[in-house]
Amino acid sequence: MCRSIKPLRLPDRSASDEEIREAALQYVRKVSGYRKPSRANQAAFDAAILEVADATRKMLAQLAVAKTA
């Protein structure tokens, strides 16, 4: 299902906020099945992008900590 999702975390640098947001958008589009939601679903779509991006930032921060430990 998700073969076209490109890797976000690179060993030589941290992911930028824009890269994290784009990855979250790609994930939400893939899971929802919509490239662009209807007006009625726009708020839920946008909220999901923010939540996925936040979860991604938290996970990447924890991975960085685990790597140095």
Secondary structure as GFF3:
##gff-version 3
##sequence-region A 1 69
A	DSSP	alpha_helix	17	32	.	.	.	ID=ss1
A	DSSP	three_ten_helix	39	41	.	.	.	ID=ss2
A	DSSP	alpha_helix	42	68	.	.	.	ID=ss3
###
